[in-house]
Amino acid sequence: MMEKVAFLTGGTGFIGTHLVSELLRRNFHLYLLIRNEEKARSRFSNIEKGEKITFLKGTIFDIEEYSKEIEKSSYFFHLAALTKALRKEDFFEVNVKGTQKVLEVLKNIETKNLRFIHISSLAALGPSKTYGYPEFMGPVSTYGISKLESEKVIKDHLPTKMYTIIRPPAVFGPFDTDVYKFFKSVKNGIVPLIGFKEKLVSIVYVKDLVRGIVDSAISENTGGKEYCLAYEKFFTWKELGKIASSILNKRVLYLRIPHFMVLTSGALNGFFTRLSGKIDIFDLEKAKEITKNYWICDVKNAKKDFNFSCRYSIEKAFEETIKWYQDENLL
């Protein structure tokens, strides 16, 4: 049997960490591009003897140094991206120009049978105008615009059969630091509800997501296509709060927060974090995103093309996530 070999960027991030585990579980040999070797070895300290993973020190702008490793690979998973930044131009530098750099390297080496899996975001499509079948408004943040631009770069440079684009919605699970804030708020007795109209969201547990990513890569039906991977059901934050509070055995207050307060808070937090030189995901653009009513997507094409569905119930997924946070003394 021919050895399955994959090259990954962004493999030490939240989603990347779980994707590495899923690929190793499926007996892939991995080339992992890393910036921080100490972080990588700590993150993957539980790798069992016999599992094949090679760390390659560098960034996506140094990727040309590892052309030989890419040539040996049958799959290229591109996860490296900025989700938050101090300057808007940083999103385009990494998410767009970084992707362009990767594609330039691929053009100059033998990649005839390579499958390129690009991890984009629902932010590239933006929120839906309606709560039924999603009708997307377009990106409403600089991050979303940069991810849409990265998709366009891929479509312009790669043959259709070579690439697949995955657009995750909100992702939760061990190692996450963003949706974690929701769990932390529930632990503190408050379920924040933005605005006075119920908002619907698509979400996905990271273990279901990475399984779907790998399934899309090995499928013969996914060339030149884009997919959302999520629970089929759309959730309200009130529903999610009830599930989380039940698992935490916590009585909670459902607190309605007017849009103007969210927007003001986002603007102030963004201003002061920029002054301090720190990076925080919550700023005015993020505030504008979360005040939209329908961050939803349809998974029927993924279900049809490679039989995707979420195997973890939302309750089981929340239980595992909360337990991990508790084990790490984060809740």
Short mmCIF file of the C-alpha atoms (twelve columns), coordinates in Angstrom:
data_MODEL
# 
_entry.id   MODEL 
# 
loop_
_atom_site.group_PDB 
_atom_site.id 
_atom_site.type_symbol 
_atom_site.label_atom_id 
_atom_site.label_alt_id 
_atom_site.label_comp_id 
_atom_site.label_asym_id 
_atom_site.label_seq_id 
_atom_site.Cartn_x 
_atom_site.Cartn_y 
_atom_site.Cartn_z 
_atom_site.pdbx_PDB_model_num 
ATOM 1   C CA . MET A 1   0.000   0.000  0.000   1 
ATOM 2   C CA . MET A 2   1.257   3.478  -0.928  1 
ATOM 3   C CA . GLU A 3   2.111   5.604  2.126   1 
ATOM 4   C CA . LYS A 4   -0.251  8.517  2.793   1 
ATOM 5   C CA . VAL A 5   1.792   11.713 3.180   1 
ATOM 6   C CA . ALA A 6   0.463   15.168 4.037   1 
ATOM 7   C CA . PHE A 7   2.029   18.623 4.406   1 
ATOM 8   C CA . LEU A 8   0.393   21.032 6.889   1 
ATOM 9   C CA . THR A 9   0.612   24.730 7.629   1 
ATOM 10  C CA . GLY A 10  -0.973  26.058 10.813  1 
ATOM 11  C CA . GLY A 11  -0.756  22.651 12.433  1 
ATOM 12  C CA . THR A 12  -0.138  23.914 15.976  1 
ATOM 13  C CA . GLY A 13  -3.240  26.105 16.075  1 
ATOM 14  C CA . PHE A 14  -6.576  25.119 17.556  1 
ATOM 15  C CA . ILE A 15  -8.012  23.323 14.510  1 
ATOM 16  C CA . GLY A 16  -4.577  22.254 13.277  1 
ATOM 17  C CA . THR A 17  -3.786  20.425 16.509  1 
ATOM 18  C CA . HIS A 18  -6.892  18.280 16.139  1 
ATOM 19  C CA . LEU A 19  -6.286  17.760 12.418  1 
ATOM 20  C CA . VAL A 20  -2.801  16.412 13.160  1 
ATOM 21  C CA . SER A 21  -4.299  13.939 15.638  1 
ATOM 22  C CA . GLU A 22  -6.930  12.824 13.117  1 
ATOM 23  C CA . LEU A 23  -4.349  12.347 10.357  1 
ATOM 24  C CA . LEU A 24  -2.051  10.361 12.634  1 
ATOM 25  C CA . ARG A 25  -5.026  8.237  13.667  1 
ATOM 26  C CA . ARG A 26  -5.479  7.430  9.993   1 
ATOM 27  C CA . ASN A 27  -1.792  6.494  9.601   1 
ATOM 28  C CA . PHE A 28  -0.624  9.514  7.624   1 
ATOM 29  C CA . HIS A 29  3.029   10.574 7.564   1 
ATOM 30  C CA . LEU A 30  3.026   14.311 8.303   1 
ATOM 31  C CA . TYR A 31  5.305   17.204 7.420   1 
ATOM 32  C CA . LEU A 32  4.351   19.985 9.800   1 
ATOM 33  C CA . LEU A 33  5.504   23.555 9.134   1 
ATOM 34  C CA . ILE A 34  6.015   25.215 12.520  1 
ATOM 35  C CA . ARG A 35  7.240   28.564 13.811  1 
ATOM 36  C CA . ASN A 36  7.870   27.459 17.392  1 
ATOM 37  C CA . GLU A 37  9.401   24.014 17.870  1 
ATOM 38  C CA . GLU A 38  9.007   24.106 21.653  1 
ATOM 39  C CA . LYS A 39  5.267   24.776 21.315  1 
ATOM 40  C CA . ALA A 40  4.929   22.022 18.712  1 
ATOM 41  C CA . ARG A 41  6.667   19.405 20.827  1 
ATOM 42  C CA . SER A 42  4.605   20.405 23.856  1 
ATOM 43  C CA . ARG A 43  1.357   20.335 21.872  1 
ATOM 44  C CA . PHE A 44  2.117   16.883 20.458  1 
ATOM 45  C CA . SER A 45  3.869   15.360 23.459  1 
ATOM 46  C CA . ASN A 46  1.456   12.428 23.452  1 
ATOM 47  C CA . ILE A 47  2.483   11.170 20.018  1 
ATOM 48  C CA . GLU A 48  2.931   7.429  20.213  1 
ATOM 49  C CA . LYS A 49  6.042   5.609  19.110  1 
ATOM 50  C CA . GLY A 50  5.809   4.695  15.453  1 
ATOM 51  C CA . GLU A 51  3.628   7.647  14.475  1 
ATOM 52  C CA . LYS A 52  5.349   9.640  11.762  1 
ATOM 53  C CA . ILE A 53  5.557   13.396 12.092  1 
ATOM 54  C CA . THR A 54  8.397   15.647 10.904  1 
ATOM 55  C CA . PHE A 55  8.676   19.219 12.189  1 
ATOM 56  C CA . LEU A 56  9.881   21.805 9.657   1 
ATOM 57  C CA . LYS A 57  10.935  25.146 11.171  1 
ATOM 58  C CA . GLY A 58  9.689   28.224 9.315   1 
ATOM 59  C CA . THR A 59  6.690   30.240 8.157   1 
ATOM 60  C CA . ILE A 60  4.604   30.126 4.993   1 
ATOM 61  C CA . PHE A 61  6.952   32.761 3.584   1 
ATOM 62  C CA . ASP A 62  9.869   30.310 3.979   1 
ATOM 63  C CA . ILE A 63  7.993   27.380 2.502   1 
ATOM 64  C CA . GLU A 64  10.165  27.196 -0.610  1 
ATOM 65  C CA . GLU A 65  12.890  25.641 1.559   1 
ATOM 66  C CA . TYR A 66  10.698  22.560 1.910   1 
ATOM 67  C CA . SER A 67  9.850   21.945 -1.739  1 
ATOM 68  C CA . LYS A 68  11.166  18.388 -1.566  1 
ATOM 69  C CA . GLU A 69  8.867   17.540 1.338   1 
ATOM 70  C CA . ILE A 70  5.894   18.990 -0.563  1 
ATOM 71  C CA . GLU A 71  6.814   16.916 -3.621  1 
ATOM 72  C CA . LYS A 72  6.674   13.791 -1.447  1 
ATOM 73  C CA . SER A 73  3.168   14.717 -0.237  1 
ATOM 74  C CA . SER A 74  -0.175  13.690 -1.706  1 
ATOM 75  C CA . TYR A 75  -2.153  16.164 0.413   1 
ATOM 76  C CA . PHE A 76  -1.531  19.777 1.398   1 
ATOM 77  C CA . PHE A 77  -3.669  21.171 4.251   1 
ATOM 78  C CA . HIS A 78  -3.406  24.957 4.418   1 
ATOM 79  C CA . LEU A 79  -4.573  26.255 7.804   1 
ATOM 80  C CA . ALA A 80  -2.043  29.022 8.522   1 
ATOM 81  C CA . ALA A 81  -3.959  32.293 8.894   1 
ATOM 82  C CA . LEU A 82  -4.524  35.290 11.122  1 
ATOM 83  C CA . THR A 83  -7.914  35.442 12.861  1 
ATOM 84  C CA . LYS A 84  -7.063  38.579 14.830  1 
ATOM 85  C CA . ALA A 85  -4.551  41.363 14.251  1 
ATOM 86  C CA . LEU A 86  -3.558  44.826 15.414  1 
ATOM 87  C CA . ARG A 87  -3.622  46.232 11.870  1 
ATOM 88  C CA . LYS A 88  -6.093  45.464 9.090   1 
ATOM 89  C CA . GLU A 89  -3.288  45.084 6.556   1 
ATOM 90  C CA . ASP A 90  -1.865  42.197 8.590   1 
ATOM 91  C CA . PHE A 91  -4.867  40.055 7.616   1 
ATOM 92  C CA . PHE A 92  -4.059  40.512 3.929   1 
ATOM 93  C CA . GLU A 93  -0.319  40.039 4.442   1 
ATOM 94  C CA . VAL A 94  -0.779  36.585 5.972   1 
ATOM 95  C CA . ASN A 95  -4.122  35.324 4.696   1 
ATOM 96  C CA . VAL A 96  -3.803  36.499 1.091   1 
ATOM 97  C CA . LYS A 97  -0.111  37.087 0.348   1 
ATOM 98  C CA . GLY A 98  0.847   34.060 2.440   1 
ATOM 99  C CA . THR A 99  -1.485  31.895 0.399   1 
ATOM 100 C CA . GLN A 100 -0.082  33.398 -2.806  1 
ATOM 101 C CA . LYS A 101 3.430   32.465 -1.653  1 
ATOM 102 C CA . VAL A 102 2.376   28.862 -1.059  1 
ATOM 103 C CA . LEU A 103 0.799   28.654 -4.508  1 
ATOM 104 C CA . GLU A 104 3.904   30.121 -6.171  1 
ATOM 105 C CA . VAL A 105 5.967   27.330 -4.637  1 
ATOM 106 C CA . LEU A 106 3.472   24.691 -5.746  1 
ATOM 107 C CA . LYS A 107 3.635   26.038 -9.313  1 
ATOM 108 C CA . ASN A 108 7.384   25.500 -9.461  1 
ATOM 109 C CA . ILE A 109 7.511   21.898 -8.263  1 
ATOM 110 C CA . GLU A 110 6.021   18.562 -9.279  1 
ATOM 111 C CA . THR A 111 2.519   18.513 -7.763  1 
ATOM 112 C CA . LYS A 112 0.597   16.573 -10.388 1 
ATOM 113 C CA . ASN A 113 -1.386  14.434 -7.939  1 
ATOM 114 C CA . LEU A 114 -1.447  16.826 -4.969  1 
ATOM 115 C CA . ARG A 115 -4.776  17.573 -3.273  1 
ATOM 116 C CA . PHE A 116 -4.876  21.084 -1.779  1 
ATOM 117 C CA . ILE A 117 -7.308  21.580 1.115   1 
ATOM 118 C CA . HIS A 118 -7.793  25.198 2.099   1 
ATOM 119 C CA . ILE A 119 -9.378  26.008 5.444   1 
ATOM 120 C CA . SER A 120 -11.311 29.225 4.952   1 
ATOM 121 C CA . SER A 121 -14.190 30.485 7.123   1 
ATOM 122 C CA . LEU A 122 -17.910 31.177 7.049   1 
ATOM 123 C CA . ALA A 123 -16.776 34.771 7.567   1 
ATOM 124 C CA . ALA A 124 -15.779 34.759 3.879   1 
ATOM 125 C CA . LEU A 125 -19.472 34.468 2.969   1 
ATOM 126 C CA . GLY A 126 -20.792 36.569 5.816   1 
ATOM 127 C CA . PRO A 127 -24.100 36.201 7.643   1 
ATOM 128 C CA . SER A 128 -27.305 35.089 5.962   1 
ATOM 129 C CA . LYS A 129 -30.105 37.511 5.134   1 
ATOM 130 C CA . THR A 130 -32.734 34.938 6.140   1 
ATOM 131 C CA . TYR A 131 -33.125 32.126 8.663   1 
ATOM 132 C CA . GLY A 132 -34.194 29.467 6.134   1 
ATOM 133 C CA . TYR A 133 -31.864 28.450 3.323   1 
ATOM 134 C CA . PRO A 134 -28.775 30.644 3.764   1 
ATOM 135 C CA . GLU A 135 -28.623 33.698 1.503   1 
ATOM 136 C CA . PHE A 136 -25.255 35.233 2.223   1 
ATOM 137 C CA . MET A 137 -24.648 38.972 2.598   1 
ATOM 138 C CA . GLY A 138 -20.912 38.880 1.905   1 
ATOM 139 C CA . PRO A 139 -18.107 39.391 4.424   1 
ATOM 140 C CA . VAL A 140 -18.654 42.035 7.096   1 
ATOM 141 C CA . SER A 141 -15.133 42.105 8.575   1 
ATOM 142 C CA . THR A 142 -11.599 42.591 7.333   1 
ATOM 143 C CA . TYR A 143 -10.845 39.013 8.365   1 
ATOM 144 C CA . GLY A 144 -13.766 37.751 6.279   1 
ATOM 145 C CA . ILE A 145 -12.707 39.838 3.269   1 
ATOM 146 C CA . SER A 146 -9.153  38.483 3.518   1 
ATOM 147 C CA . LYS A 147 -10.396 34.885 3.651   1 
ATOM 148 C CA . LEU A 148 -12.602 35.459 0.605   1 
ATOM 149 C CA . GLU A 149 -9.615  36.953 -1.218  1 
ATOM 150 C CA . SER A 150 -7.514  33.904 -0.310  1 
ATOM 151 C CA . GLU A 151 -10.206 31.677 -1.850  1 
ATOM 152 C CA . LYS A 152 -10.113 33.721 -5.063  1 
ATOM 153 C CA . VAL A 153 -6.337  33.388 -5.227  1 
ATOM 154 C CA . ILE A 154 -6.631  29.608 -4.996  1 
ATOM 155 C CA . LYS A 155 -9.306  29.420 -7.685  1 
ATOM 156 C CA . ASP A 156 -7.173  31.595 -9.978  1 
ATOM 157 C CA . HIS A 157 -3.994  29.544 -9.533  1 
ATOM 158 C CA . LEU A 158 -4.970  25.892 -9.133  1 
ATOM 159 C CA . PRO A 159 -6.739  23.448 -11.446 1 
ATOM 160 C CA . THR A 160 -10.304 22.803 -10.333 1 
ATOM 161 C CA . LYS A 161 -9.762  19.138 -9.521  1 
ATOM 162 C CA . MET A 162 -6.795  19.986 -7.277  1 
ATOM 163 C CA . TYR A 163 -8.404  22.104 -4.534  1 
ATOM 164 C CA . THR A 164 -11.203 21.878 -1.990  1 
ATOM 165 C CA . ILE A 165 -12.257 24.756 0.262   1 
ATOM 166 C CA . ILE A 166 -13.701 24.225 3.748   1 
ATOM 167 C CA . ARG A 167 -15.600 27.072 5.428   1 
ATOM 168 C CA . PRO A 168 -16.101 26.287 9.124   1 
ATOM 169 C CA . PRO A 169 -18.578 28.349 11.144  1 
ATOM 170 C CA . ALA A 170 -17.976 28.875 14.889  1 
ATOM 171 C CA . VAL A 171 -15.767 26.004 16.077  1 
ATOM 172 C CA . PHE A 172 -15.518 24.839 19.685  1 
ATOM 173 C CA . GLY A 173 -13.553 22.182 21.544  1 
ATOM 174 C CA . PRO A 174 -10.331 21.606 23.488  1 
ATOM 175 C CA . PHE A 175 -7.625  24.270 22.913  1 
ATOM 176 C CA . ASP A 176 -10.153 26.874 21.704  1 
ATOM 177 C CA . THR A 177 -9.878  30.338 23.264  1 
ATOM 178 C CA . ASP A 178 -12.735 32.146 21.509  1 
ATOM 179 C CA . VAL A 179 -15.970 30.200 22.126  1 
ATOM 180 C CA . TYR A 180 -14.325 29.433 25.485  1 
ATOM 181 C CA . LYS A 181 -15.415 32.900 26.599  1 
ATOM 182 C CA . PHE A 182 -19.037 31.767 26.227  1 
ATOM 183 C CA . PHE A 183 -18.434 28.742 28.485  1 
ATOM 184 C CA . LYS A 184 -16.622 30.950 30.995  1 
ATOM 185 C CA . SER A 185 -19.558 33.354 31.086  1 
ATOM 186 C CA . VAL A 186 -21.971 30.463 31.709  1 
ATOM 187 C CA . LYS A 187 -19.706 29.234 34.509  1 
ATOM 188 C CA . ASN A 188 -19.973 32.718 36.005  1 
ATOM 189 C CA . GLY A 189 -23.773 32.492 35.905  1 
ATOM 190 C CA . ILE A 190 -24.538 34.625 32.841  1 
ATOM 191 C CA . VAL A 191 -25.665 33.643 29.336  1 
ATOM 192 C CA . PRO A 192 -25.207 36.780 27.215  1 
ATOM 193 C CA . LEU A 193 -27.881 37.199 24.531  1 
ATOM 194 C CA . ILE A 194 -27.035 39.843 21.943  1 
ATOM 195 C CA . GLY A 195 -29.980 42.079 21.014  1 
ATOM 196 C CA . PHE A 196 -33.680 41.475 21.559  1 
ATOM 197 C CA . LYS A 197 -34.221 39.162 18.605  1 
ATOM 198 C CA . GLU A 198 -33.126 35.526 18.766  1 
ATOM 199 C CA . LYS A 199 -30.030 34.910 16.695  1 
ATOM 200 C CA . LEU A 200 -29.321 31.623 14.912  1 
ATOM 201 C CA . VAL A 201 -25.844 30.164 14.518  1 
ATOM 202 C CA . SER A 202 -24.218 27.190 12.878  1 
ATOM 203 C CA . ILE A 203 -21.516 25.599 15.010  1 
ATOM 204 C CA . VAL A 204 -19.297 22.537 14.833  1 
ATOM 205 C CA . TYR A 205 -17.310 20.468 17.301  1 
ATOM 206 C CA . VAL A 206 -13.663 20.462 16.286  1 
ATOM 207 C CA . LYS A 207 -13.420 16.638 16.256  1 
ATOM 208 C CA . ASP A 208 -16.283 16.416 13.761  1 
ATOM 209 C CA . LEU A 209 -14.742 19.228 11.730  1 
ATOM 210 C CA . VAL A 210 -11.317 17.619 11.295  1 
ATOM 211 C CA . ARG A 211 -12.840 14.257 10.445  1 
ATOM 212 C CA . GLY A 212 -14.837 16.014 7.738   1 
ATOM 213 C CA . ILE A 213 -11.746 17.850 6.479   1 
ATOM 214 C CA . VAL A 214 -9.860  14.579 5.990   1 
ATOM 215 C CA . ASP A 215 -12.898 12.882 4.429   1 
ATOM 216 C CA . SER A 216 -13.193 15.748 1.933   1 
ATOM 217 C CA . ALA A 217 -9.507  15.403 1.050   1 
ATOM 218 C CA . ILE A 218 -9.651  11.698 0.246   1 
ATOM 219 C CA . SER A 219 -12.992 11.878 -1.569  1 
ATOM 220 C CA . GLU A 220 -13.042 11.863 -5.381  1 
ATOM 221 C CA . ASN A 221 -16.150 14.083 -5.407  1 
ATOM 222 C CA . THR A 222 -14.814 17.294 -3.890  1 
ATOM 223 C CA . GLY A 223 -12.458 18.828 -6.474  1 
ATOM 224 C CA . GLY A 224 -13.132 22.517 -7.081  1 
ATOM 225 C CA . LYS A 225 -15.908 22.689 -4.467  1 
ATOM 226 C CA . GLU A 226 -16.550 24.568 -1.223  1 
ATOM 227 C CA . TYR A 227 -18.165 23.085 1.873   1 
ATOM 228 C CA . CYS A 228 -19.524 24.153 5.225   1 
ATOM 229 C CA . LEU A 229 -19.123 21.551 7.978   1 
ATOM 230 C CA . ALA A 230 -21.468 21.985 10.938  1 
ATOM 231 C CA . TYR A 231 -24.437 20.552 12.776  1 
ATOM 232 C CA . GLU A 232 -27.466 20.457 10.490  1 
ATOM 233 C CA . LYS A 233 -29.504 22.177 13.179  1 
ATOM 234 C CA . PHE A 234 -29.203 25.921 13.708  1 
ATOM 235 C CA . PHE A 235 -28.951 26.910 17.377  1 
ATOM 236 C CA . THR A 236 -29.879 29.974 19.402  1 
ATOM 237 C CA . TRP A 237 -27.404 31.099 22.056  1 
ATOM 238 C CA . LYS A 238 -30.183 30.599 24.603  1 
ATOM 239 C CA . GLU A 239 -30.389 26.895 23.632  1 
ATOM 240 C CA . LEU A 240 -26.621 26.547 23.864  1 
ATOM 241 C CA . GLY A 241 -26.627 28.322 27.233  1 
ATOM 242 C CA . LYS A 242 -29.200 25.867 28.595  1 
ATOM 243 C CA . ILE A 243 -27.082 22.897 27.497  1 
ATOM 244 C CA . ALA A 244 -23.872 24.333 28.950  1 
ATOM 245 C CA . SER A 245 -25.472 25.404 32.236  1 
ATOM 246 C CA . SER A 246 -27.034 21.956 32.655  1 
ATOM 247 C CA . ILE A 247 -23.643 20.275 32.220  1 
ATOM 248 C CA . LEU A 248 -22.026 22.758 34.606  1 
ATOM 249 C CA . ASN A 249 -24.960 22.359 37.017  1 
ATOM 250 C CA . LYS A 250 -25.180 26.127 37.172  1 
ATOM 251 C CA . ARG A 251 -28.170 28.411 37.588  1 
ATOM 252 C CA . VAL A 252 -27.818 31.238 35.086  1 
ATOM 253 C CA . LEU A 253 -29.215 34.621 34.201  1 
ATOM 254 C CA . TYR A 254 -30.105 35.134 30.534  1 
ATOM 255 C CA . LEU A 255 -28.906 38.683 29.998  1 
ATOM 256 C CA . ARG A 256 -30.094 40.640 26.966  1 
ATOM 257 C CA . ILE A 257 -27.464 43.111 25.762  1 
ATOM 258 C CA . PRO A 258 -28.611 45.854 23.347  1 
ATOM 259 C CA . HIS A 259 -26.685 46.170 20.088  1 
ATOM 260 C CA . PHE A 260 -25.502 49.688 20.885  1 
ATOM 261 C CA . MET A 261 -23.815 48.439 24.069  1 
ATOM 262 C CA . VAL A 262 -22.083 45.618 22.172  1 
ATOM 263 C CA . LEU A 263 -20.870 48.005 19.474  1 
ATOM 264 C CA . THR A 264 -19.669 50.577 22.008  1 
ATOM 265 C CA . SER A 265 -17.872 47.917 24.028  1 
ATOM 266 C CA . GLY A 266 -16.231 46.527 20.890  1 
ATOM 267 C CA . ALA A 267 -15.048 49.965 19.790  1 
ATOM 268 C CA . LEU A 268 -13.576 50.773 23.201  1 
ATOM 269 C CA . ASN A 269 -11.928 47.381 23.639  1 
ATOM 270 C CA . GLY A 270 -10.406 47.580 20.165  1 
ATOM 271 C CA . PHE A 271 -9.085  51.090 20.837  1 
ATOM 272 C CA . PHE A 272 -7.452  50.236 24.156  1 
ATOM 273 C CA . THR A 273 -5.986  46.908 23.017  1 
ATOM 274 C CA . ARG A 274 -4.363  48.653 20.048  1 
ATOM 275 C CA . LEU A 275 -2.927  51.283 22.387  1 
ATOM 276 C CA . SER A 276 -1.477  48.560 24.604  1 
ATOM 277 C CA . GLY A 277 -0.076  46.621 21.643  1 
ATOM 278 C CA . LYS A 278 -2.045  43.524 22.607  1 
ATOM 279 C CA . ILE A 279 -4.239  41.536 20.224  1 
ATOM 280 C CA . ASP A 280 -7.828  40.735 21.194  1 
ATOM 281 C CA . ILE A 281 -10.439 39.230 18.900  1 
ATOM 282 C CA . PHE A 282 -13.191 41.484 20.299  1 
ATOM 283 C CA . ASP A 283 -13.199 44.866 18.591  1 
ATOM 284 C CA . LEU A 284 -15.712 46.946 16.640  1 
ATOM 285 C CA . GLU A 285 -15.624 44.609 13.627  1 
ATOM 286 C CA . LYS A 286 -16.238 41.546 15.791  1 
ATOM 287 C CA . ALA A 287 -19.033 43.430 17.569  1 
ATOM 288 C CA . LYS A 288 -20.653 44.160 14.197  1 
ATOM 289 C CA . GLU A 289 -20.364 40.468 13.296  1 
ATOM 290 C CA . ILE A 290 -22.050 39.171 16.424  1 
ATOM 291 C CA . THR A 291 -24.951 41.602 16.134  1 
ATOM 292 C CA . LYS A 292 -25.995 39.956 12.839  1 
ATOM 293 C CA . ASN A 293 -29.002 37.670 13.159  1 
ATOM 294 C CA . TYR A 294 -28.122 34.590 11.115  1 
ATOM 295 C CA . TRP A 295 -24.614 33.137 11.061  1 
ATOM 296 C CA . ILE A 296 -25.772 29.903 9.451   1 
ATOM 297 C CA . CYS A 297 -24.726 27.559 6.660   1 
ATOM 298 C CA . ASP A 298 -26.019 24.494 4.835   1 
ATOM 299 C CA . VAL A 299 -24.189 21.147 5.040   1 
ATOM 300 C CA . LYS A 300 -26.213 19.213 2.464   1 
ATOM 301 C CA . ASN A 301 -23.463 19.245 -0.202  1 
ATOM 302 C CA . ALA A 302 -20.931 17.812 2.258   1 
ATOM 303 C CA . LYS A 303 -23.469 15.181 3.224   1 
ATOM 304 C CA . LYS A 304 -24.067 14.297 -0.438  1 
ATOM 305 C CA . ASP A 305 -20.453 14.322 -1.647  1 
ATOM 306 C CA . PHE A 306 -18.635 12.592 1.231   1 
ATOM 307 C CA . ASN A 307 -21.358 11.556 3.665   1 
ATOM 308 C CA . PHE A 308 -20.554 14.193 6.280   1 
ATOM 309 C CA . SER A 309 -22.544 14.433 9.471   1 
ATOM 310 C CA . CYS A 310 -21.684 15.352 13.045  1 
ATOM 311 C CA . ARG A 311 -21.200 12.145 15.020  1 
ATOM 312 C CA . TYR A 312 -21.048 13.904 18.376  1 
ATOM 313 C CA . SER A 313 -24.326 15.148 19.807  1 
ATOM 314 C CA . ILE A 314 -24.138 18.773 20.911  1 
ATOM 315 C CA . GLU A 315 -24.525 17.595 24.524  1 
ATOM 316 C CA . LYS A 316 -21.635 15.109 24.281  1 
ATOM 317 C CA . ALA A 317 -19.450 17.647 22.499  1 
ATOM 318 C CA . PHE A 318 -20.140 20.270 25.177  1 
ATOM 319 C CA . GLU A 319 -19.430 17.709 27.915  1 
ATOM 320 C CA . GLU A 320 -16.018 16.844 26.453  1 
ATOM 321 C CA . THR A 321 -15.144 20.495 25.888  1 
ATOM 322 C CA . ILE A 322 -16.150 21.586 29.396  1 
ATOM 323 C CA . LYS A 323 -14.265 18.674 30.951  1 
ATOM 324 C CA . TRP A 324 -11.113 19.680 29.078  1 
ATOM 325 C CA . TYR A 325 -11.412 23.272 30.307  1 
ATOM 326 C CA . GLN A 326 -11.927 21.982 33.855  1 
ATOM 327 C CA . ASP A 327 -8.919  19.652 33.609  1 
ATOM 328 C CA . GLU A 328 -6.851  22.629 32.449  1 
ATOM 329 C CA . ASN A 329 -8.184  24.746 35.356  1 
ATOM 330 C CA . LEU A 330 -9.819  27.152 32.904  1 
ATOM 331 C CA . LEU A 331 -13.347 26.668 34.251  1 
# 
